[in-house]
């Protein structure tokens, strides 16, 4: 759950757009993805951050990873299913 919070912080910093915030967002998102490498939202924001920093090839690779993971992700978290049944 911590990696989700770190991904959210990274996404917010990425949206700020200045070089320092993009660098911090890159670090936060990279660290979060070490703990939860199947987090497609983290890969998406890391891809956007890398593209904004001028690392187009890296950014595209991370965005492609995000798309692959998102297509394989369940529509709803398994932990929420018992609440709906």
N, C-alpha and C positions, 0 to 999 in steps of 0.2 A: 504494500500500500504506500510505502514511503516513495517508491519510484514514481508512482502516479503523481504525488504532490510535487516531486522534483521536476517531472515533465511539465506540469502546469506552470511552475515558476519559470522554467526555461522558455515555454511558449509565450508567457507574458513579457519576458525580457526580449525575446526575438521581435515581438511586435513594436518595441520601443525604437528599434532600428539603428541606433548609433553603434559605432564600432566597438566600444567597450561592452555595451549590453549584448551585442551579438556574440562577442567572445565569451562572456560569462554564460550566456544561454547555451552556446556550443559545449562548454565544459559540463554544465549541469545535465544536459540531455545525453551526452556521451556517458557520464557516470551512471545515470538512471538506466540506460540501455545495457550497461554491464550486468545489472541485477535483474533486469526484465527484458531480455533481448527480443521477445515476441510482442512488445508493445508497439503496435502500428502507429499510434498517435505520436509517440516519441520519435520514431523514425521520420514521420512526416515533418514535424517541427525541426528536427535536426537537418533534414534535407533543405527546408526553406532557409534556415540559418546559414548553412554552408553556401547556398546560392547567393544569398545577400552579401556574404563575405567575399564573393568573387570566385569561389571554388565550384564552378558549374558542374564539372564531371562528378565530383563527390556528391553534390546536392542531388543531381539526377539519379545517381545510384541509390541514395538513401530514400528518395521519393518512390523509386521502383520497389524497394524493399517494403516500404509502407503499404503500397498497393497489394503486393503479394500477401502480406500478413493480414491485411484487412479482408481480403477475399476469402481467407481461410478461417477468419475469426468467427466465433458463434454470434448469432444475432443478439442473444441475451446471456448474461453471465450465469453460470451454473449455480452460483450461490443465491441468486434471486428466484430460481425456479420453484423451490419449495413454498415460497411466499405466494405464488400464483396458483398453486394446485389446491 
